């Protein structure tokens, strides 16, 4: 992440940290390119799920990006997050399998 931040044009990467009662419990990141924002690495600790944290960590980058002039958003999701992202308004474009240490 540090490499991305240091090598990306200024202002194109935003990091988000979500708290629940002063405890850090979730993260997300956005990467802007031209007029598209890519929401990445949305995660919430398992014991804090279903409290709106994932929703907030997904929507806040979209609001910020819109205010900075981005007009399109994309993201990649696991099966766990699909319902949330469809609720926000994302539509499934493609489905594929990634192999690795996930």
ZAGU-91046 format. One record per residue: x, y, z of N, C-alpha, C in turn. Coordinates in nm, 4 decimals, decimal comma. Example, Ala and Ser with C-alpha at 12.3 -4.5 7.8 and 13.67 -1.06 7.14 Angstrom:
<nodes>
+----------+----------+----------+----------+----------+----------+----------+----------+----------+
!       nx !       ny !       nz !      cax !      cay !      caz !       cx !       cy !       cz !
+----------+----------+----------+----------+----------+----------+----------+----------+----------+
!   1,3190 !  -0,5690 !   0,7800 !   1,2300 !  -0,4500 !   0,7800 !   1,3200 !  -0,3300 !   0,7800 !
!   1,2850 !  -0,2250 !   0,7080 !   1,3670 !  -0,1060 !   0,7140 !   1,2900 !   0,0030 !   0,7870 !
+----------+----------+----------+----------+----------+----------+----------+----------+----------+
</nodes>
This chain:
<nodes>
+----------+----------+----------+----------+----------+----------+----------+----------+----------+
!       nx !       ny !       nz !      cax !      cay !      caz !       cx !       cy !       cz !
+----------+----------+----------+----------+----------+----------+----------+----------+----------+
!   0,0829 !  -0,1180 !   0,0000 !   0,0000 !   0,0000 !   0,0000 !   0,0880 !   0,1251 !   0,0000 !
!   0,1937 !   0,1225 !   0,0778 !   0,2833 !   0,2382 !   0,0828 !   0,3383 !   0,2707 !  -0,0558 !
!   0,3780 !   0,1679 !  -0,1322 !   0,4282 !   0,1900 !  -0,2678 !   0,3225 !   0,2574 !  -0,3543 !
!   0,1996 !   0,2100 !  -0,3469 !   0,0914 !   0,2706 !  -0,4246 !   0,0749 !   0,4181 !  -0,3915 !
!   0,0703 !   0,4479 !  -0,2635 !   0,0499 !   0,5855 !  -0,2199 !   0,1649 !   0,6750 !  -0,2653 !
!   0,2865 !   0,6262 !  -0,2513 !   0,4022 !   0,7074 !  -0,2861 !   0,4186 !   0,7255 !  -0,4359 !
!   0,3733 !   0,6296 !  -0,5157 !   0,3941 !   0,6395 !  -0,6602 !   0,2727 !   0,6918 !  -0,7367 !
!   0,1584 !   0,6987 !  -0,6739 !   0,0372 !   0,7462 !  -0,7414 !   0,0335 !   0,8984 !  -0,7455 !
!  -0,0306 !   0,9536 !  -0,8468 !  -0,0486 !   1,0995 !  -0,8486 !  -0,1216 !   1,1453 !  -0,7223 !
!  -0,0857 !   1,2609 !  -0,6727 !  -0,1423 !   1,3117 !  -0,5482 !  -0,2950 !   1,3190 !  -0,5545 !
!  -0,3579 !   1,2709 !  -0,4476 !  -0,5027 !   1,2785 !  -0,4364 !  -0,5807 !   1,1672 !  -0,5030 !
!  -0,5119 !   1,0735 !  -0,5672 !  -0,5848 !   0,9668 !  -0,6371 !  -0,6118 !   0,8458 !  -0,5492 !
!  -0,5428 !   0,8364 !  -0,4361 !  -0,5640 !   0,7246 !  -0,3446 !  -0,6114 !   0,7792 !  -0,2101 !
!  -0,7190 !   0,7206 !  -0,1617 !  -0,7719 !   0,7578 !  -0,0307 !  -0,7843 !   0,6315 !   0,0537 !
!  -0,7435 !   0,6393 !   0,1782 !  -0,7550 !   0,5279 !   0,2718 !  -0,8619 !   0,5607 !   0,3751 !
!  -0,9398 !   0,4600 !   0,4133 !  -1,0483 !   0,4790 !   0,5099 !  -1,0348 !   0,3764 !   0,6217 !
!  -1,0635 !   0,4200 !   0,7430 !  -1,0599 !   0,3333 !   0,8597 !  -1,1907 !   0,3523 !   0,9344 !
!  -1,2632 !   0,2424 !   0,9561 !  -1,3915 !   0,2486 !   1,0240 !  -1,3791 !   0,2079 !   1,1694 !
!  -1,4498 !   0,2793 !   1,2552 !  -1,4469 !   0,2536 !   1,3985 !  -1,5856 !   0,2152 !   1,4483 !
!  -1,5883 !   0,1339 !   1,5518 !  -1,7107 !   0,1025 !   1,6237 !  -1,6803 !   0,1218 !   1,7711 !
!  -1,7438 !   0,2213 !   1,8319 !  -1,7184 !   0,2548 !   1,9726 !  -1,5692 !   0,2691 !   2,0006 !
!  -1,5037 !   0,3495 !   1,9207 !  -1,3612 !   0,3816 !   1,9333 !  -1,2667 !   0,2654 !   1,9033 !
!  -1,3171 !   0,1562 !   1,8488 !  -1,2332 !   0,0416 !   1,8128 !  -1,2220 !   0,0370 !   1,6605 !
!  -1,0989 !   0,0340 !   1,6036 !  -1,0866 !   0,0216 !   1,4583 !  -1,1304 !  -0,1186 !   1,4139 !
!  -1,2316 !  -0,1239 !   1,3275 !  -1,2890 !  -0,2538 !   1,2926 !  -1,3024 !  -0,2768 !   1,1418 !
!  -1,2686 !  -0,1781 !   1,0583 !  -1,2832 !  -0,1978 !   0,9148 !  -1,1986 !  -0,1016 !   0,8351 !
!  -1,1777 !  -0,1367 !   0,7092 !  -1,0968 !  -0,0545 !   0,6199 !  -1,1558 !  -0,0534 !   0,4802 !
!  -1,1161 !   0,0455 !   0,4036 !  -1,1385 !   0,0460 !   0,2594 !  -1,0401 !   0,1430 !   0,1966 !
!  -1,0380 !   0,1411 !   0,0650 !  -0,9430 !   0,2225 !  -0,0095 !  -1,0081 !   0,2588 !  -0,1418 !
!  -0,9790 !   0,3768 !  -0,1918 !  -1,0243 !   0,4098 !  -0,3260 !  -0,9054 !   0,4555 !  -0,4089 !
!  -0,9091 !   0,4187 !  -0,5354 !  -0,8060 !   0,4590 !  -0,6300 !  -0,8771 !   0,5228 !  -0,7483 !
!  -0,8436 !   0,6470 !  -0,7757 !  -0,9047 !   0,7180 !  -0,8864 !  -0,8183 !   0,7131 !  -1,0109 !
!  -0,8844 !   0,6996 !  -1,1249 !  -0,8147 !   0,7008 !  -1,2536 !  -0,9065 !   0,7663 !  -1,3550 !
!  -0,8611 !   0,8726 !  -1,4150 !  -0,9372 !   0,9541 !  -1,5092 !  -1,0671 !   0,9959 !  -1,4405 !
!  -1,1817 !   0,9383 !  -1,4778 !  -1,3089 !   0,9764 !  -1,4153 !  -1,3750 !   0,8589 !  -1,3446 !
!  -1,2966 !   0,7532 !  -1,3197 !  -1,3485 !   0,6322 !  -1,2557 !  -1,2799 !   0,6110 !  -1,1220 !
!  -1,3603 !   0,5772 !  -1,0225 !  -1,3070 !   0,5442 !  -0,8902 !  -1,3173 !   0,3932 !  -0,8703 !
!  -1,2148 !   0,3334 !  -0,8168 !  -1,2137 !   0,1906 !  -0,7884 !  -1,2122 !   0,1748 !  -0,6365 !
!  -1,3165 !   0,1161 !  -0,5818 !  -1,3244 !   0,0909 !  -0,4380 !  -1,2615 !  -0,0450 !  -0,4119 !
!  -1,1668 !  -0,0497 !  -0,3194 !  -1,0900 !  -0,1716 !  -0,2972 !  -1,0800 !  -0,2027 !  -0,1485 !
!  -1,0511 !  -0,3266 !  -0,1218 !  -1,0148 !  -0,3748 !   0,0126 !  -1,1153 !  -0,3362 !   0,1214 !
!  -1,2436 !  -0,3422 !   0,0901 !  -1,3447 !  -0,3176 !   0,1923 !  -1,3471 !  -0,4404 !   0,2818 !
!  -1,3252 !  -0,4189 !   0,4099 !  -1,3246 !  -0,5318 !   0,5025 !  -1,3718 !  -0,4860 !   0,6399 !
!  -1,4378 !  -0,5768 !   0,7087 !  -1,4837 !  -0,5524 !   0,8445 !  -1,4509 !  -0,6758 !   0,9266 !
!  -1,4000 !  -0,6556 !   1,0471 !  -1,3759 !  -0,7695 !   1,1350 !  -1,5063 !  -0,8470 !   1,1520 !
!  -1,4958 !  -0,9780 !   1,1488 !  -1,6151 !  -1,0634 !   1,1476 !  -1,7122 !  -1,0329 !   1,2618 !
!  -1,6607 !  -1,0100 !   1,3798 !  -1,7497 !  -0,9880 !   1,4947 !  -1,8203 !  -0,8520 !   1,4914 !
!  -1,7844 !  -0,7646 !   1,3955 !  -1,8479 !  -0,6339 !   1,3834 !  -1,9326 !  -0,6215 !   1,2561 !
!  -1,9528 !  -0,7304 !   1,1872 !  -2,0347 !  -0,7266 !   1,0655 !  -2,1819 !  -0,7102 !   1,1000 !
!  -2,2580 !  -0,6634 !   1,0022 !  -2,4026 !  -0,6397 !   1,0157 !  -2,4342 !  -0,5247 !   1,1108 !
!  -2,3418 !  -0,4265 !   1,1160 !  -2,3632 !  -0,3072 !   1,1978 !  -2,3552 !  -0,1808 !   1,1123 !
!  -2,3471 !  -0,1957 !   0,9795 !  -2,3411 !  -0,0808 !   0,8901 !  -2,2016 !  -0,0308 !   0,8595 !
!  -2,1007 !  -0,0966 !   0,9121 !  -1,9637 !  -0,0505 !   0,8931 !  -1,9181 !  -0,0724 !   0,7496 !
!  -1,9432 !  -0,1914 !   0,6957 !  -1,9069 !  -0,2189 !   0,5565 !  -1,9787 !  -0,1258 !   0,4607 !
!  -2,1049 !  -0,0995 !   0,4909 !  -2,1822 !  -0,0053 !   0,4092 !  -2,1159 !   0,1325 !   0,4118 !
!  -2,0859 !   0,1824 !   0,5305 !  -2,0234 !   0,3143 !   0,5432 !  -1,8878 !   0,3195 !   0,4743 !
!  -1,8091 !   0,2128 !   0,4873 !  -1,6762 !   0,2091 !   0,4255 !  -1,6831 !   0,1896 !   0,2749 !
!  -1,7993 !   0,1552 !   0,2234 !  -1,8193 !   0,1446 !   0,0789 !  -1,8769 !   0,2737 !   0,0221 !
!  -1,9693 !   0,3345 !   0,0938 !  -2,0376 !   0,4539 !   0,0449 !  -1,9530 !   0,5803 !   0,0608 !
!  -1,8806 !   0,5930 !   0,1699 !  -1,7993 !   0,7136 !   0,1928 !  -1,7001 !   0,7383 !   0,0791 !
!  -1,6265 !   0,6387 !   0,0305 !  -1,5384 !   0,6639 !  -0,0837 !  -1,6147 !   0,7090 !  -0,2082 !
!  -1,7365 !   0,6578 !  -0,2271 !  -1,8159 !   0,6979 !  -0,3428 !  -1,8600 !   0,8431 !  -0,3317 !
!  -1,8999 !   0,8840 !  -0,2123 !  -1,9398 !   1,0236 !  -0,1899 !  -1,8202 !   1,1159 !  -0,2124 !
!  -1,7076 !   1,0810 !  -0,1532 !  -1,5872 !   1,1628 !  -0,1689 !  -1,5466 !   1,1726 !  -0,3157 !
!  -1,5515 !   1,0601 !  -0,3868 !  -1,5125 !   1,0576 !  -0,5278 !  -1,6065 !   1,1441 !  -0,6114 !
!  -1,7339 !   1,1360 !  -0,5825 !  -1,8315 !   1,2177 !  -0,6553 !  -1,8021 !   1,3659 !  -0,6352 !
!  -1,7680 !   1,4032 !  -0,5146 !  -1,7360 !   1,5429 !  -0,4855 !  -1,6077 !   1,5880 !  -0,5540 !
!  -1,5219 !   1,4935 !  -0,5897 !  -1,3978 !   1,5260 !  -0,6605 !  -1,4127 !   1,5131 !  -0,8113 !
!  -1,5355 !   1,4833 !  -0,8605 !  -1,5602 !   1,4825 !  -1,0038 !  -1,5589 !   1,3473 !  -1,0722 !
!  -1,5432 !   1,2401 !  -0,9966 !  -1,5485 !   1,1074 !  -1,0577 !  -1,6941 !   1,0751 !  -1,0922 !
!  -1,7158 !   1,0096 !  -1,2060 !  -1,8527 !   0,9843 !  -1,2515 !  -1,8867 !   0,8362 !  -1,2627 !
!  -1,7916 !   0,7498 !  -1,2401 !  -1,8137 !   0,6059 !  -1,2524 !  -1,7379 !   0,5349 !  -1,1414 !
!  -1,7926 !   0,4227 !  -1,0942 !  -1,7261 !   0,3475 !  -0,9873 !  -1,7245 !   0,1996 !  -1,0224 !
!  -1,6193 !   0,1336 !  -0,9836 !  -1,6066 !  -0,0107 !  -1,0011 !  -1,5502 !  -0,0701 !  -0,8726 !
!  -1,5764 !  -0,1983 !  -0,8537 !  -1,5153 !  -0,2703 !  -0,7428 !  -1,5161 !  -0,4187 !  -0,7727 !
!  -1,4365 !  -0,4911 !  -0,6982 !  -1,4335 !  -0,6364 !  -0,7061 !  -1,4758 !  -0,6863 !  -0,5690 !
!  -1,5646 !  -0,7850 !  -0,5676 !  -1,6212 !  -0,8310 !  -0,4411 !  -1,6088 !  -0,9816 !  -0,4261 !
!  -1,6032 !  -1,0238 !  -0,3021 !  -1,6187 !  -1,1656 !  -0,2722 !  -1,7684 !  -1,1934 !  -0,2663 !
!  -1,8067 !  -1,3185 !  -0,2568 !  -1,9481 !  -1,3537 !  -0,2431 !  -2,0078 !  -1,2912 !  -0,1174 !
!  -1,9269 !  -1,2752 !  -0,0145 !  -1,9741 !  -1,2190 !   0,1118 !  -2,0312 !  -1,0787 !   0,0942 !
!  -1,9725 !  -0,9989 !   0,0067 !  -2,0135 !  -0,8602 !  -0,0073 !  -2,1128 !  -0,8309 !  -0,1174 !
!  -2,1471 !  -0,9295 !  -0,1983 !  -2,2320 !  -0,9036 !  -0,3159 !  -2,3645 !  -0,8382 !  -0,2788 !
!  -2,4342 !  -0,8894 !  -0,1796 !  -2,5641 !  -0,8315 !  -0,1428 !  -2,5500 !  -0,6849 !  -0,1024 !
!  -2,4487 !  -0,6533 !  -0,0269 !  -2,4261 !  -0,5158 !   0,0157 !  -2,4050 !  -0,4257 !  -0,1051 !
!  -2,3191 !  -0,4666 !  -0,1982 !  -2,2869 !  -0,3808 !  -0,3121 !  -2,4057 !  -0,3649 !  -0,4056 !
!  -2,4872 !  -0,4698 !  -0,4192 !  -2,6083 !  -0,4567 !  -0,4999 !  -2,7067 !  -0,3615 !  -0,4321 !
!  -2,7111 !  -0,3624 !  -0,2994 !  -2,7965 !  -0,2702 !  -0,2244 !  -2,7525 !  -0,1254 !  -0,2487 !
!  -2,6238 !  -0,1035 !  -0,2578 !  -2,5700 !   0,0302 !  -0,2832 !  -2,6002 !   0,0742 !  -0,4264 !
!  -2,6136 !  -0,0215 !  -0,5179 !  -2,6440 !   0,0136 !  -0,6566 !  -2,5499 !  -0,0446 !  -0,7600 !
!  -2,4488 !  -0,1183 !  -0,7156 !  -2,3594 !  -0,1826 !  -0,8114 !  -2,4313 !  -0,2984 !  -0,8799 !
!  -2,3927 !  -0,3231 !  -1,0032 !  -2,4471 !  -0,4361 !  -1,0778 !  -2,3338 !  -0,5317 !  -1,1117 !
!  -2,3637 !  -0,6593 !  -1,1059 !  -2,2631 !  -0,7601 !  -1,1360 !  -2,2314 !  -0,7556 !  -1,2850 !
!  -2,1052 !  -0,7412 !  -1,3169 !  -2,0616 !  -0,7331 !  -1,4559 !  -1,9980 !  -0,8638 !  -1,5008 !
!  -1,9174 !  -0,9222 !  -1,4157 !  -1,8479 !  -1,0459 !  -1,4494 !  -1,8231 !  -1,1251 !  -1,3229 !
!  -1,8112 !  -1,2540 !  -1,3373 !  -1,7790 !  -1,3429 !  -1,2256 !  -1,6570 !  -1,4251 !  -1,2665 !
!  -1,5609 !  -1,4327 !  -1,1779 !  -1,4424 !  -1,5134 !  -1,2061 !  -1,3814 !  -1,5611 !  -1,0766 !
!  -1,2934 !  -1,6563 !  -1,0878 !  -1,2257 !  -1,7153 !  -0,9744 !  -1,0812 !  -1,6676 !  -0,9721 !
!  -1,0361 !  -1,6306 !  -0,8538 !  -0,8976 !  -1,5899 !  -0,8352 !  -0,8297 !  -1,6960 !  -0,7519 !
!  -0,7157 !  -1,7421 !  -0,7957 !  -0,6407 !  -1,8418 !  -0,7206 !  -0,5282 !  -1,7732 !  -0,6463 !
!  -0,5033 !  -1,8189 !  -0,5257 !  -0,3951 !  -1,7606 !  -0,4474 !  -0,4225 !  -1,7789 !  -0,2998 !
!  -0,3524 !  -1,7043 !  -0,2210 !  -0,3637 !  -1,7127 !  -0,0755 !  -0,4694 !  -1,6154 !  -0,0243 !
!  -0,5944 !  -1,6429 !  -0,0531 !  -0,7039 !  -1,5540 !  -0,0120 !  -0,7914 !  -1,6195 !   0,0896 !
+----------+----------+----------+----------+----------+----------+----------+----------+----------+
</nodes>
